[in-house]
Amino acid sequence: MNETPENRIKRMQMRSWRRGIKEMDMILGPFSDTELVGMDAATLDTYDALLWENDQELYTWVNGTKPTPERFSAIITTVCAHTFKK
């Protein structure tokens, strides 16, 4: 894909806010708004791949009812830290 870094982030933000279930919109949307700009290319690649995963499956990883696949473990930990910070 030939897109600028800025366009890539905008695309991922749009996909983060427009998921299949509202719960994931509310988790990934705010995360993408504040965290994507500071990510390195490898982490952005992982997040981009995560956005292709099924929302019902993603939600079980975020809420801890199913184990997260190893390739997404670090990004899910980061998403959860952002979402559930106290």
C-alpha positions in Angstrom: 0.0 0.0 0.0 1.4 3.4 -0.9 0.0 5.9 1.6 1.6 8.6 3.6 2.1 8.0 7.4 -0.6 10.7 8.1 -3.1 9.0 5.8 -2.3 5.6 7.3 -3.0 6.9 10.8 -6.3 8.6 9.6 -7.4 5.3 8.0 -6.7 3.3 11.1 -8.5 5.9 13.3 -11.5 5.7 11.1 -11.5 1.8 11.3 -11.0 2.0 15.0 -14.1 4.2 15.5 -16.3 2.2 13.0 -16.1 -1.4 14.2 -18.8 -4.1 14.1 -19.8 -3.7 17.8 -20.1 -0.5 19.8 -18.0 -1.8 22.6 -15.0 -2.0 20.3 -15.7 1.4 18.9 -15.5 2.8 22.5 -12.3 0.9 23.2 -10.3 1.3 20.0 -11.6 4.8 19.0 -10.2 6.8 21.9 -7.1 4.7 21.9 -6.4 5.4 18.3 -7.0 9.1 18.7 -4.3 9.5 21.4 -1.8 6.7 20.8 -1.3 6.0 17.1 0.7 9.2 16.4 3.5 8.1 18.8 3.8 4.5 17.6 6.7 3.2 15.6 6.2 1.5 12.2 6.3 -2.1 13.6 3.7 -1.4 16.2 1.5 0.4 13.7 1.8 -2.7 11.5 0.6 -4.9 14.3 -2.3 -2.5 15.1 -3.2 -2.4 11.5 -3.4 -6.2 11.4 -5.4 -6.2 14.7 -8.0 -4.1 13.0 -8.7 -7.0 10.5 -9.7 -9.3 13.4 -13.3 -10.1 14.2 -14.8 -7.8 16.9 -16.3 -10.5 19.0 -12.9 -12.2 19.2 -11.1 -8.9 19.9 -13.5 -8.2 22.7 -12.8 -11.5 24.4 -9.0 -10.7 24.3 -9.6 -7.2 25.8 -11.9 -8.4 28.5 -9.7 -11.4 29.3 -12.2 -14.2 28.7 -10.0 -15.7 26.0 -6.2 -15.6 25.7 -4.8 -13.2 23.2 -2.7 -14.7 20.4 1.0 -14.0 21.0 1.3 -11.8 17.9 -1.2 -9.3 19.4 -0.3 -9.7 23.1 1.7 -6.5 23.4 -0.8 -4.3 21.5 -3.7 -5.7 23.5 -1.9 -5.0 26.7 -1.3 -1.4 25.5 -4.9 -1.0 24.5 -6.1 -2.3 27.9 -3.7 -0.1 29.8 -5.1 2.9 27.9 -8.7 1.9 28.2 -8.8 0.7 31.8 -6.4 3.1 33.5 -7.5 4.3 36.8 
